[in-house]
Amino acid sequence: MTSKHLLRIALVCVLSLALATEAHADSLQKAADTLIVLAVVGVAAIAVVAVVVVQHVASNRTVTGCVNPGQNGLTLTDEKNKRSYILIGDTTGVKSGERMKLQLKKVKSKNGPDATWALSKVAKDFGVCQP
């Protein structure tokens, strides 16, 4: 016999012994239960992360537009959707009549349903607004 034949015979014997071992249904059920628990925990973790990210994005914005004087102080009119934002907080560095890119954080308004936005940071000053 050649070494190839001996190798094949040894491989068949090893595979036969491996396949002849007992398989317990209990161990298979435990493995399935563990897999289900891990899947549920994974989905829950993804859902929590998604909610936190969505809330963070909804409460912080970067808006580019013209700063104008308003009844309650400075307002920023978004150049994309023409929405106006009432600016509160430290507006040092924000100039009326300038086109600016501002980072805003949403705060609850005491005066009604409109959202009020606190200035977080002046990202960029583009100069005078063009009519």
Secondary structure, DSSP 8 states (H G I E B T S, - for coil): --HHHHHHHHHHHHHHHHHTS---HHHHHHHHHHHHHHHHHHHHHHHHHHHHHHHHHHHEEEEEEEEEEETTEEEEEETTT--EEEEES--TT--TTEEEEEEEEEE--SSSSS-EEEEEEEEEEEEE---
